[in-house]
Amino acid sequence: MFRAIATAGLLLAVLNCQNTNAQMKRAREYGIEIGILHTGRYNAITDVPGVKAGHVTLKEGDSVNTGVTAILPHDGNIFQQKVPAGIFVANGFGKLTGYTQVEELGNLETPVVLTNTLSVSTAVAAVIEHTLSQPGNERVMSVNAVVGETNDGRMNDIRGRHITTEHVLEAIRNAGGGPVAEGNVGAGTGTVCFGFKGGIGTSSRVLPSARGGYTVGVLVQTNYGGILQVNGVPVGQELGRYSFRNNVDEYREDGSCMIVLMTDAPLTSRNLRRLAARAFAGMMRTGASGSNGSGDYIIAVSTAEELRIPYSSESMYEEWREVRNDEMDLLYQAAAEATEEAIINSLFAAETARARNGMTIQALPVEETLQILRKYNRLTEK
């Protein structure tokens, strides 16, 4: 579904289920099969039942390339029906609001919103407005908005702070299930990854029914550097485009990656944080260097209905059933695989884009990448 809104001289495109500006195929459609587990129907975070995702994309000439992405764990009142959550901080050079309360209480009470660095405060205000306006929240006086970011200042007039509260609210309102737009959309509109155009990417994994049949879905906002690997192949080196080549600062290495993980597996905050840490392993498999200026955060959420935490209750006890520690290993595998593929999807979906100051950020050269994968016998021909 598409909606176009002209506002303040900007062309604002709300994108949910399809992205006509993306490259034509996702990585798996080319025969890049990462990991051993099966994907969900859409190979997206929305394969987790009830999860919705939405984007607002802002583009104006070459100077405004930014946006908002919202992820909702369920379509009810999240504040009234909170969900278990855990956060793993791989490198803390970033801005993630709401972290300490999630760490302390182990739950999430708002949508997760991603945007650019200087628009975090605007997004927080919008999430608060969204929460206070929902029926049933008339007496709410405290909201823990969870908003993350990466810095799109290379491609975007970030100091112009073009994101408004309405843009954030629009992303939340338009969030839906099904296929998720990737590449140059939403919070990934102005990002750069491994020196190529980055963006939004998503993927999912489904456990066998004998192991619970649970789904793990991941959405990423990629804006970091390193030495690109695709399915274990040193693509960055083969392309001659990678960090520290000839000890020359050929492109800025610092950046960030936001990773949002949703699962219907019944997990409380302790094991969700452990699951989030394994998602970071998927990021490292892509060749990330974890540079000093890279803010890398993983937010993991369980959508299991039996674990939802009511805002108010007549009982003084919480009761739940949780996956045992000894049964976590396959979920860890799913988290790492889905994260790795989501990042690679963000690169395959992104297109070359003009940036401010006349800069052009090239997309990953897909055909050359496929040739390299064939050379290493890491491509399943379709």
C-alpha positions as YAML, in Angstrom:
chain: A
units: angstrom
residues:
- id: 1
  name: MET
  ca: [0.00, 0.00, 0.00]
- id: 2
  name: PHE
  ca: [1.31, 3.43, -0.86]
- id: 3
  name: ARG
  ca: [0.24, 6.87, 0.20]
- id: 4
  name: ALA
  ca: [1.84, 10.08, -0.99]
- id: 5
  name: ILE
  ca: [1.53, 13.22, 1.05]
- id: 6
  name: ALA
  ca: [2.94, 16.59, 0.00]
- id: 7
  name: THR
  ca: [3.95, 18.52, 3.10]
- id: 8
  name: ALA
  ca: [6.19, 21.54, 3.63]
- id: 9
  name: GLY
  ca: [7.74, 21.08, 0.22]
- id: 10
  name: LEU
  ca: [8.69, 17.47, 0.94]
- id: 11
  name: LEU
  ca: [7.47, 14.44, -0.91]
- id: 12
  name: LEU
  ca: [6.58, 12.11, 1.94]
- id: 13
  name: ALA
  ca: [6.04, 8.50, 0.87]
- id: 14
  name: VAL
  ca: [4.50, 6.03, 3.29]
- id: 15
  name: LEU
  ca: [5.66, 2.56, 2.38]
- id: 16
  name: ASN
  ca: [4.49, -0.66, 3.98]
- id: 17
  name: CYS
  ca: [4.26, -3.75, 1.87]
- id: 18
  name: GLN
  ca: [6.22, -3.01, -1.28]
- id: 19
  name: ASN
  ca: [9.17, -0.93, -2.40]
- id: 20
  name: THR
  ca: [9.35, -0.02, -6.06]
- id: 21
  name: ASN
  ca: [12.66, 1.82, -5.55]
- id: 22
  name: ALA
  ca: [14.49, -1.33, -4.45]
- id: 23
  name: GLN
  ca: [16.66, -3.66, -6.50]
- id: 24
  name: MET
  ca: [14.55, -6.37, -8.07]
- id: 25
  name: LYS
  ca: [15.44, -9.43, -5.99]
- id: 26
  name: ARG
  ca: [16.27, -10.31, -2.42]
- id: 27
  name: ALA
  ca: [19.45, -12.23, -1.61]
- id: 28
  name: ARG
  ca: [17.73, -15.60, -1.24]
- id: 29
  name: GLU
  ca: [16.09, -15.24, -4.66]
- id: 30
  name: TYR
  ca: [19.58, -15.17, -6.16]
- id: 31
  name: GLY
  ca: [20.49, -18.44, -4.44]
- id: 32
  name: ILE
  ca: [22.21, -17.01, -1.38]
- id: 33
  name: GLU
  ca: [20.99, -19.38, 1.30]
- id: 34
  name: ILE
  ca: [22.29, -18.32, 4.69]
- id: 35
  name: GLY
  ca: [22.12, -20.86, 7.50]
- id: 36
  name: ILE
  ca: [20.26, -24.12, 7.95]
- id: 37
  name: LEU
  ca: [16.80, -23.11, 9.15]
- id: 38
  name: HIS
  ca: [13.74, -22.38, 7.04]
- id: 39
  name: THR
  ca: [12.41, -18.85, 6.63]
- id: 40
  name: GLY
  ca: [8.85, -17.79, 7.32]
- id: 41
  name: ARG
  ca: [6.32, -17.01, 4.60]
- id: 42
  name: TYR
  ca: [7.59, -13.49, 3.97]
- id: 43
  name: ASN
  ca: [11.12, -13.96, 5.29]
- id: 44
  name: ALA
  ca: [10.45, -10.88, 7.38]
- id: 45
  name: ILE
  ca: [9.94, -9.74, 10.95]
- id: 46
  name: THR
  ca: [6.20, -9.77, 10.23]
- id: 47
  name: ASP
  ca: [6.28, -13.57, 10.05]
- id: 48
  name: VAL
  ca: [6.04, -13.43, 13.84]
- id: 49
  name: PRO
  ca: [2.28, -13.51, 14.48]
- id: 50
  name: GLY
  ca: [0.85, -10.08, 15.25]
- id: 51
  name: VAL
  ca: [3.99, -8.10, 14.47]
- id: 52
  name: LYS
  ca: [3.61, -5.07, 12.20]
- id: 53
  name: ALA
  ca: [6.13, -2.76, 10.54]
- id: 54
  name: GLY
  ca: [5.74, 0.57, 8.80]
- id: 55
  name: HIS
  ca: [7.91, 3.23, 7.16]
- id: 56
  name: VAL
  ca: [7.77, 6.90, 6.35]
- id: 57
  name: THR
  ca: [10.38, 7.98, 3.79]
- id: 58
  name: LEU
  ca: [11.42, 11.60, 3.30]
- id: 59
  name: LYS
  ca: [13.27, 12.68, 0.16]
- id: 60
  name: GLU
  ca: [13.79, 16.17, -1.21]
- id: 61
  name: GLY
  ca: [16.37, 16.60, -3.94]
- id: 62
  name: ASP
  ca: [19.80, 15.39, -2.86]
- id: 63
  name: SER
  ca: [19.80, 17.00, 0.58]
- id: 64
  name: VAL
  ca: [16.93, 15.28, 2.44]
- id: 65
  name: ASN
  ca: [17.30, 11.51, 2.66]
- id: 66
  name: THR
  ca: [15.85, 10.27, 5.92]
- id: 67
  name: GLY
  ca: [12.80, 8.65, 7.49]
- id: 68
  name: VAL
  ca: [11.15, 6.66, 10.25]
- id: 69
  name: THR
  ca: [10.53, 2.95, 10.77]
- id: 70
  name: ALA
  ca: [8.10, 1.64, 13.41]
- id: 71
  name: ILE
  ca: [7.78, -1.93, 14.67]
- id: 72
  name: LEU
  ca: [4.77, -3.00, 16.75]
- id: 73
  name: PRO
  ca: [4.80, -6.28, 18.73]
- id: 74
  name: HIS
  ca: [1.02, -6.55, 18.60]
- id: 75
  name: ASP
  ca: [-1.92, -4.46, 17.40]
- id: 76
  name: GLY
  ca: [-3.46, -3.88, 20.81]
- id: 77
  name: ASN
  ca: [-2.72, -1.26, 23.44]
- id: 78
  name: ILE
  ca: [0.96, -2.01, 24.08]
- id: 79
  name: PHE
  ca: [1.05, 0.14, 27.21]
- id: 80
  name: GLN
  ca: [-1.84, -1.80, 28.76]
- id: 81
  name: GLN
  ca: [-0.51, -5.15, 27.52]
- id: 82
  name: LYS
  ca: [3.26, -4.86, 27.82]
- id: 83
  name: VAL
  ca: [5.57, -7.48, 26.35]
- id: 84
  name: PRO
  ca: [8.79, -8.99, 27.73]
- id: 85
  name: ALA
  ca: [11.93, -7.41, 26.30]
- id: 86
  name: GLY
  ca: [15.69, -7.47, 26.64]
- id: 87
  name: ILE
  ca: [18.40, -5.27, 25.16]
- id: 88
  name: PHE
  ca: [22.00, -6.13, 24.37]
- id: 89
  name: VAL
  ca: [24.43, -3.26, 23.87]
- id: 90
  name: ALA
  ca: [27.29, -4.40, 21.66]
- id: 91
  name: ASN
  ca: [28.82, -0.91, 21.45]
- id: 92
  name: GLY
  ca: [27.20, 2.01, 23.22]
- id: 93
  name: PHE
  ca: [28.20, 4.89, 20.93]
- id: 94
  name: GLY
  ca: [24.59, 5.70, 20.10]
- id: 95
  name: LYS
  ca: [21.26, 6.99, 21.31]
- id: 96
  name: LEU
  ca: [18.67, 4.48, 22.45]
- id: 97
  name: THR
  ca: [15.98, 5.95, 24.66]
- id: 98
  name: GLY
  ca: [14.11, 3.82, 27.16]
- id: 99
  name: TYR
  ca: [16.98, 1.40, 27.66]
- id: 100
  name: THR
  ca: [17.31, 1.62, 31.45]
- id: 101
  name: GLN
  ca: [13.64, 0.95, 32.16]
- id: 102
  name: VAL
  ca: [13.63, -2.06, 29.85]
- id: 103
  name: GLU
  ca: [16.75, -3.29, 31.63]
- id: 104
  name: GLU
  ca: [15.19, -2.70, 35.04]
- id: 105
  name: LEU
  ca: [11.63, -3.97, 34.50]
- id: 106
  name: GLY
  ca: [12.16, -6.36, 31.59]
- id: 107
  name: ASN
  ca: [9.31, -5.15, 29.44]
- id: 108
  name: LEU
  ca: [8.39, -2.94, 26.49]
- id: 109
  name: GLU
  ca: [5.35, -0.64, 26.58]
- id: 110
  name: THR
  ca: [5.52, 1.21, 23.26]
- id: 111
  name: PRO
  ca: [6.26, 0.54, 19.60]
- id: 112
  name: VAL
  ca: [9.95, 0.45, 18.73]
- id: 113
  name: VAL
  ca: [10.81, 3.41, 16.49]
- id: 114
  name: LEU
  ca: [13.98, 3.90, 14.42]
- id: 115
  name: THR
  ca: [15.06, 7.20, 12.85]
- id: 116
  name: ASN
  ca: [18.13, 9.42, 12.49]
- id: 117
  name: THR
  ca: [20.32, 10.64, 15.34]
- id: 118
  name: LEU
  ca: [19.04, 14.20, 15.66]
- id: 119
  name: SER
  ca: [15.39, 13.17, 15.37]
- id: 120
  name: VAL
  ca: [15.32, 10.87, 18.39]
- id: 121
  name: SER
  ca: [13.74, 13.49, 20.64]
- id: 122
  name: THR
  ca: [11.03, 14.18, 18.06]
- id: 123
  name: ALA
  ca: [10.29, 10.47, 17.81]
- id: 124
  name: VAL
  ca: [10.08, 10.16, 21.59]
- id: 125
  name: ALA
  ca: [7.54, 12.99, 21.70]
- id: 126
  name: ALA
  ca: [5.51, 11.29, 18.97]
- id: 127
  name: VAL
  ca: [5.54, 7.89, 20.72]
- id: 128
  name: ILE
  ca: [4.38, 9.56, 23.93]
- id: 129
  name: GLU
  ca: [1.60, 11.30, 22.01]
- id: 130
  name: HIS
  ca: [0.59, 8.01, 20.39]
- id: 131
  name: THR
  ca: [0.47, 6.26, 23.76]
- id: 132
  name: LEU
  ca: [-1.42, 8.97, 25.65]
- id: 133
  name: SER
  ca: [-4.04, 9.22, 22.89]
- id: 134
  name: GLN
  ca: [-5.01, 5.53, 23.01]
- id: 135
  name: PRO
  ca: [-8.33, 4.65, 24.67]
- id: 136
  name: GLY
  ca: [-7.69, 3.27, 28.14]
- id: 137
  name: ASN
  ca: [-4.59, 5.40, 28.72]
- id: 138
  name: GLU
  ca: [-6.41, 8.51, 29.91]
- id: 139
  name: ARG
  ca: [-4.73, 8.40, 33.33]
- id: 140
  name: VAL
  ca: [-1.24, 7.44, 32.17]
- id: 141
  name: MET
  ca: [1.42, 9.89, 33.41]
- id: 142
  name: SER
  ca: [4.65, 8.12, 32.46]
- id: 143
  name: VAL
  ca: [5.66, 6.55, 29.15]
- id: 144
  name: ASN
  ca: [8.93, 4.76, 28.39]
- id: 145
  name: ALA
  ca: [9.37, 5.36, 24.65]
- id: 146
  name: VAL
  ca: [11.95, 3.09, 22.99]
- id: 147
  name: VAL
  ca: [13.57, 4.93, 20.07]
- id: 148
  name: GLY
  ca: [16.83, 4.03, 18.33]
- id: 149
  name: GLU
  ca: [18.87, 5.68, 15.61]
- id: 150
  name: THR
  ca: [21.74, 5.69, 13.20]
- id: 151
  name: ASN
  ca: [23.43, 8.81, 11.84]
- id: 152
  name: ASP
  ca: [22.48, 9.51, 8.22]
- id: 153
  name: GLY
  ca: [24.42, 12.80, 8.09]
- id: 154
  name: ARG
  ca: [26.54, 11.71, 5.12]
- id: 155
  name: MET
  ca: [23.49, 11.59, 2.89]
- id: 156
  name: ASN
  ca: [20.98, 13.75, 4.72]
- id: 157
  name: ASP
  ca: [20.73, 17.32, 5.95]
- id: 158
  name: ILE
  ca: [20.52, 15.93, 9.46]
- id: 159
  name: ARG
  ca: [20.90, 19.33, 11.13]
- id: 160
  name: GLY
  ca: [17.71, 20.41, 9.36]
- id: 161
  name: ARG
  ca: [15.77, 17.96, 11.55]
- id: 162
  name: HIS
  ca: [13.13, 17.35, 8.91]
- id: 163
  name: ILE
  ca: [11.37, 14.54, 10.81]
- id: 164
  name: THR
  ca: [8.19, 15.71, 12.53]
- id: 165
  name: THR
  ca: [5.95, 14.07, 15.12]
- id: 166
  name: GLU
  ca: [3.37, 13.55, 12.37]
- id: 167
  name: HIS
  ca: [5.87, 11.52, 10.33]
- id: 168
  name: VAL
  ca: [6.44, 9.22, 13.30]
- id: 169
  name: LEU
  ca: [2.73, 8.88, 14.02]
- id: 170
  name: GLU
  ca: [2.14, 8.12, 10.34]
- id: 171
  name: ALA
  ca: [4.71, 5.30, 10.42]
- id: 172
  name: ILE
  ca: [2.96, 3.81, 13.46]
- id: 173
  name: ARG
  ca: [-0.52, 4.18, 11.97]
- id: 174
  name: ASN
  ca: [0.51, 2.65, 8.65]
- id: 175
  name: ALA
  ca: [2.36, -0.32, 10.15]
- id: 176
  name: GLY
  ca: [1.07, -3.59, 8.75]
- id: 177
  name: GLY
  ca: [1.85, -7.25, 8.31]
- id: 178
  name: GLY
  ca: [3.00, -9.08, 5.19]
- id: 179
  name: PRO
  ca: [6.04, -8.16, 3.09]
- id: 180
  name: VAL
  ca: [8.21, -5.36, 4.45]
- id: 181
  name: ALA
  ca: [9.83, -2.73, 2.24]
- id: 182
  name: GLU
  ca: [13.63, -2.83, 2.33]
- id: 183
  name: GLY
  ca: [16.57, -0.75, 1.18]
- id: 184
  name: ASN
  ca: [16.23, 3.03, 0.76]
- id: 185
  name: VAL
  ca: [13.10, 3.35, 2.89]
- id: 186
  name: GLY
  ca: [12.13, 4.61, 6.31]
- id: 187
  name: ALA
  ca: [14.98, 4.91, 8.77]
- id: 188
  name: GLY
  ca: [17.30, 3.36, 6.18]
- id: 189
  name: THR
  ca: [16.79, 6.05, 3.54]
- id: 190
  name: GLY
  ca: [20.10, 7.80, 4.21]
- id: 191
  name: THR
  ca: [22.30, 5.04, 5.59]
- id: 192
  name: VAL
  ca: [25.61, 3.62, 4.32]
- id: 193
  name: CYS
  ca: [26.89, 0.09, 5.01]
- id: 194
  name: PHE
  ca: [30.38, -1.24, 4.18]
- id: 195
  name: GLY
  ca: [30.82, 1.81, 1.95]
- id: 196
  name: PHE
  ca: [27.77, 0.87, -0.13]
- id: 197
  name: LYS
  ca: [24.21, 2.10, 0.17]
- id: 198
  name: GLY
  ca: [22.69, 0.50, 3.26]
- id: 199
  name: GLY
  ca: [19.14, 0.63, 4.51]
- id: 200
  name: ILE
  ca: [16.38, -1.46, 6.02]
- id: 201
  name: GLY
  ca: [16.57, -5.24, 5.81]
- id: 202
  name: THR
  ca: [14.54, -8.05, 7.32]
- id: 203
  name: SER
  ca: [14.49, -11.83, 7.58]
- id: 204
  name: SER
  ca: [12.99, -14.63, 9.66]
- id: 205
  name: ARG
  ca: [13.56, -18.21, 10.76]
- id: 206
  name: VAL
  ca: [11.06, -20.86, 11.86]
- id: 207
  name: LEU
  ca: [12.01, -23.65, 14.25]
- id: 208
  name: PRO
  ca: [10.87, -27.23, 13.53]
- id: 209
  name: SER
  ca: [7.57, -28.16, 15.17]
- id: 210
  name: ALA
  ca: [9.41, -30.65, 17.37]
- id: 211
  name: ARG
  ca: [11.29, -27.68, 18.86]
- id: 212
  name: GLY
  ca: [8.21, -25.56, 19.39]
- id: 213
  name: GLY
  ca: [7.69, -24.24, 15.86]
- id: 214
  name: TYR
  ca: [8.54, -20.75, 17.05]
- id: 215
  name: THR
  ca: [9.38, -17.90, 14.68]
- id: 216
  name: VAL
  ca: [12.24, -15.43, 15.06]
- id: 217
  name: GLY
  ca: [11.99, -12.27, 12.95]
- id: 218
  name: VAL
  ca: [14.60, -9.54, 12.60]
- id: 219
  name: LEU
  ca: [14.59, -6.03, 11.13]
- id: 220
  name: VAL
  ca: [17.82, -4.03, 10.79]
- id: 221
  name: GLN
  ca: [18.83, -0.44, 10.04]
- id: 222
  name: THR
  ca: [22.36, -0.78, 8.59]
- id: 223
  name: ASN
  ca: [24.84, 2.08, 8.76]
- id: 224
  name: TYR
  ca: [28.24, 0.65, 9.69]
- id: 225
  name: GLY
  ca: [31.56, -0.48, 8.26]
- id: 226
  name: GLY
  ca: [34.03, -3.33, 8.11]
- id: 227
  name: ILE
  ca: [35.06, -5.91, 5.53]
- id: 228
  name: LEU
  ca: [31.91, -7.22, 3.85]
- id: 229
  name: GLN
  ca: [31.29, -10.96, 3.87]
- id: 230
  name: VAL
  ca: [28.32, -12.52, 2.14]
- id: 231
  name: ASN
  ca: [27.53, -16.08, 3.22]
- id: 232
  name: GLY
  ca: [31.11, -16.48, 4.42]
- id: 233
  name: VAL
  ca: [32.69, -15.09, 1.23]
- id: 234
  name: PRO
  ca: [35.08, -12.06, 1.45]
- id: 235
  name: VAL
  ca: [33.10, -9.99, -1.05]
- id: 236
  name: GLY
  ca: [34.51, -6.68, 0.17]
- id: 237
  name: GLN
  ca: [38.08, -7.79, -0.41]
- id: 238
  name: GLU
  ca: [37.27, -9.26, -3.80]
- id: 239
  name: LEU
  ca: [35.59, -6.02, -4.84]
- id: 240
  name: GLY
  ca: [38.52, -4.02, -3.51]
- id: 241
  name: ARG
  ca: [36.18, -2.03, -1.27]
- id: 242
  name: TYR
  ca: [36.84, -2.51, 2.41]
- id: 243
  name: SER
  ca: [38.11, -0.86, 5.56]
- id: 244
  name: PHE
  ca: [41.78, -0.08, 6.08]
- id: 245
  name: ARG
  ca: [42.72, -0.93, 2.48]
- id: 246
  name: ASN
  ca: [46.20, 0.54, 1.96]
- id: 247
  name: ASN
  ca: [45.71, 2.19, 5.36]
- id: 248
  name: VAL
  ca: [43.75, 4.93, 3.61]
- id: 249
  name: ASP
  ca: [40.54, 6.32, 5.06]
- id: 250
  name: GLU
  ca: [38.60, 5.70, 1.84]
- id: 251
  name: TYR
  ca: [35.22, 6.00, 3.50]
- id: 252
  name: ARG
  ca: [34.15, 6.80, 6.99]
- id: 253
  name: GLU
  ca: [34.20, 3.71, 9.14]
- id: 254
  name: ASP
  ca: [32.08, 4.83, 12.06]
- id: 255
  name: GLY
  ca: [28.36, 4.19, 11.96]
- id: 256
  name: SER
  ca: [25.74, 2.14, 13.71]
- id: 257
  name: CYS
  ca: [23.40, -0.79, 13.37]
- id: 258
  name: MET
  ca: [20.01, -1.08, 15.02]
- id: 259
  name: ILE
  ca: [18.65, -4.62, 15.25]
- id: 260
  name: VAL
  ca: [15.07, -5.35, 16.32]
- id: 261
  name: LEU
  ca: [14.19, -8.98, 17.01]
- id: 262
  name: MET
  ca: [10.70, -10.33, 17.64]
- id: 263
  name: THR
  ca: [9.75, -13.89, 18.51]
- id: 264
  name: ASP
  ca: [6.62, -15.73, 19.59]
- id: 265
  name: ALA
  ca: [8.73, -18.04, 21.76]
- id: 266
  name: PRO
  ca: [7.76, -17.59, 25.43]
- id: 267
  name: LEU
  ca: [10.86, -15.90, 26.85]
- id: 268
  name: THR
  ca: [11.30, -13.46, 29.69]
- id: 269
  name: SER
  ca: [13.76, -10.57, 29.70]
- id: 270
  name: ARG
  ca: [16.74, -12.60, 30.89]
- id: 271
  name: ASN
  ca: [16.68, -15.02, 27.97]
- id: 272
  name: LEU
  ca: [15.61, -12.28, 25.54]
- id: 273
  name: ARG
  ca: [18.80, -10.41, 26.38]
- id: 274
  name: ARG
  ca: [20.76, -13.62, 25.80]
- id: 275
  name: LEU
  ca: [18.95, -14.06, 22.48]
- id: 276
  name: ALA
  ca: [19.80, -10.47, 21.52]
- id: 277
  name: ALA
  ca: [23.49, -11.14, 22.16]
- id: 278
  name: ARG
  ca: [23.39, -14.02, 19.66]
- id: 279
  name: ALA
  ca: [21.79, -11.76, 17.07]
- id: 280
  name: PHE
  ca: [24.94, -9.65, 17.27]
- id: 281
  name: ALA
  ca: [26.86, -12.75, 16.16]
- id: 282
  name: GLY
  ca: [24.89, -12.55, 12.90]
- id: 283
  name: MET
  ca: [26.05, -8.96, 12.43]
- id: 284
  name: MET
  ca: [29.67, -9.94, 12.98]
- id: 285
  name: ARG
  ca: [29.36, -12.69, 10.35]
- id: 286
  name: THR
  ca: [28.77, -9.97, 7.76]
- id: 287
  name: GLY
  ca: [32.26, -8.60, 8.41]
- id: 288
  name: ALA
  ca: [31.42, -5.83, 10.88]
- id: 289
  name: SER
  ca: [34.45, -4.40, 12.62]
- id: 290
  name: GLY
  ca: [32.58, -2.97, 15.62]
- id: 291
  name: SER
  ca: [34.34, 0.36, 15.26]
- id: 292
  name: ASN
  ca: [34.68, 2.90, 18.05]
- id: 293
  name: GLY
  ca: [31.89, 5.10, 16.72]
- id: 294
  name: SER
  ca: [29.47, 2.32, 15.90]
- id: 295
  name: GLY
  ca: [26.38, 2.27, 18.11]
- id: 296
  name: ASP
  ca: [25.16, -1.31, 17.91]
- id: 297
  name: TYR
  ca: [22.01, -2.20, 19.83]
- id: 298
  name: ILE
  ca: [19.79, -5.26, 19.70]
- id: 299
  name: ILE
  ca: [16.25, -5.09, 21.08]
- id: 300
  name: ALA
  ca: [14.64, -8.51, 21.56]
- id: 301
  name: VAL
  ca: [10.93, -8.90, 22.32]
- id: 302
  name: SER
  ca: [8.65, -11.86, 22.99]
- id: 303
  name: THR
  ca: [5.14, -11.51, 21.62]
- id: 304
  name: ALA
  ca: [3.84, -14.65, 23.35]
- id: 305
  name: GLU
  ca: [0.33, -13.81, 24.58]
- id: 306
  name: GLU
  ca: [0.73, -15.85, 27.77]
- id: 307
  name: LEU
  ca: [3.62, -13.61, 28.82]
- id: 308
  name: ARG
  ca: [1.97, -10.23, 28.29]
- id: 309
  name: ILE
  ca: [2.15, -8.04, 31.35]
- id: 310
  name: PRO
  ca: [-1.05, -6.14, 32.19]
- id: 311
  name: TYR
  ca: [-0.63, -2.55, 33.32]
- id: 312
  name: SER
  ca: [-2.90, -3.30, 36.25]
- id: 313
  name: SER
  ca: [-3.95, -6.58, 37.83]
- id: 314
  name: GLU
  ca: [-5.87, -7.79, 40.86]
- id: 315
  name: SER
  ca: [-3.22, -10.44, 41.49]
- id: 316
  name: MET
  ca: [0.06, -9.72, 43.24]
- id: 317
  name: TYR
  ca: [1.79, -12.49, 41.25]
- id: 318
  name: GLU
  ca: [2.97, -13.04, 37.70]
- id: 319
  name: GLU
  ca: [2.69, -16.56, 36.35]
- id: 320
  name: TRP
  ca: [4.20, -17.87, 33.15]
- id: 321
  name: ARG
  ca: [5.76, -20.77, 31.30]
- id: 322
  name: GLU
  ca: [9.10, -20.12, 29.63]
- id: 323
  name: VAL
  ca: [11.40, -22.02, 27.29]
- id: 324
  name: ARG
  ca: [14.09, -23.71, 29.38]
- id: 325
  name: ASN
  ca: [17.72, -22.59, 29.13]
- id: 326
  name: ASP
  ca: [18.71, -25.96, 27.67]
- id: 327
  name: GLU
  ca: [16.23, -25.44, 24.83]
- id: 328
  name: MET
  ca: [17.57, -22.03, 23.76]
- id: 329
  name: ASP
  ca: [20.29, -23.17, 21.35]
- id: 330
  name: LEU
  ca: [18.16, -23.40, 18.22]
- id: 331
  name: LEU
  ca: [16.63, -20.01, 18.98]
- id: 332
  name: TYR
  ca: [20.17, -18.64, 19.17]
- id: 333
  name: GLN
  ca: [20.91, -20.15, 15.78]
- id: 334
  name: ALA
  ca: [17.74, -18.60, 14.37]
- id: 335
  name: ALA
  ca: [18.63, -15.17, 15.74]
- id: 336
  name: ALA
  ca: [22.11, -15.22, 14.22]
- id: 337
  name: GLU
  ca: [20.92, -16.49, 10.84]
- id: 338
  name: ALA
  ca: [18.01, -14.06, 10.54]
- id: 339
  name: THR
  ca: [20.19, -11.10, 11.51]
- id: 340
  name: GLU
  ca: [22.90, -12.01, 9.01]
- id: 341
  name: GLU
  ca: [20.38, -12.40, 6.20]
- id: 342
  name: ALA
  ca: [18.50, -9.23, 7.13]
- id: 343
  name: ILE
  ca: [21.72, -7.23, 6.81]
- id: 344
  name: ILE
  ca: [22.56, -8.80, 3.45]
- id: 345
  name: ASN
  ca: [18.98, -8.11, 2.30]
- id: 346
  name: SER
  ca: [19.42, -4.45, 3.22]
- id: 347
  name: LEU
  ca: [22.39, -4.25, 0.85]
- id: 348
  name: PHE
  ca: [20.74, -6.15, -2.00]
- id: 349
  name: ALA
  ca: [17.59, -4.04, -1.72]
- id: 350
  name: ALA
  ca: [19.33, -0.68, -1.63]
- id: 351
  name: GLU
  ca: [19.88, 1.41, -4.75]
- id: 352
  name: THR
  ca: [22.50, 3.97, -5.66]
- id: 353
  name: ALA
  ca: [21.47, 7.36, -4.30]
- id: 354
  name: ARG
  ca: [22.54, 10.95, -4.65]
- id: 355
  name: ALA
  ca: [23.45, 12.59, -1.38]
- id: 356
  name: ARG
  ca: [24.00, 16.11, -0.19]
- id: 357
  name: ASN
  ca: [27.10, 18.02, -1.32]
- id: 358
  name: GLY
  ca: [27.00, 16.21, -4.65]
- id: 359
  name: MET
  ca: [28.05, 12.88, -3.17]
- id: 360
  name: THR
  ca: [26.80, 9.62, -4.70]
- id: 361
  name: ILE
  ca: [26.60, 6.46, -2.61]
- id: 362
  name: GLN
  ca: [26.78, 3.42, -4.86]
- id: 363
  name: ALA
  ca: [24.68, 0.34, -4.28]
- id: 364
  name: LEU
  ca: [26.29, -3.05, -3.83]
- id: 365
  name: PRO
  ca: [27.15, -4.29, -7.36]
- id: 366
  name: VAL
  ca: [24.89, -7.32, -7.42]
- id: 367
  name: GLU
  ca: [26.19, -9.07, -10.55]
- id: 368
  name: GLU
  ca: [29.81, -8.77, -9.46]
- id: 369
  name: THR
  ca: [28.87, -10.05, -6.01]
- id: 370
  name: LEU
  ca: [27.11, -13.07, -7.52]
- id: 371
  name: GLN
  ca: [30.16, -13.85, -9.66]
- id: 372
  name: ILE
  ca: [32.33, -13.82, -6.54]
- id: 373
  name: LEU
  ca: [29.93, -16.14, -4.74]
- id: 374
  name: ARG
  ca: [30.06, -18.54, -7.70]
- id: 375
  name: LYS
  ca: [33.84, -18.48, -7.56]
- id: 376
  name: TYR
  ca: [33.68, -19.65, -3.94]
- id: 377
  name: ASN
  ca: [30.90, -22.15, -4.71]
- id: 378
  name: ARG
  ca: [28.55, -20.41, -2.27]
- id: 379
  name: LEU
  ca: [25.64, -19.80, -4.60]
- id: 380
  name: THR
  ca: [22.74, -22.17, -5.13]
- id: 381
  name: GLU
  ca: [21.77, -21.65, -8.75]
- id: 382
  name: LYS
  ca: [18.03, -21.16, -9.23]
...
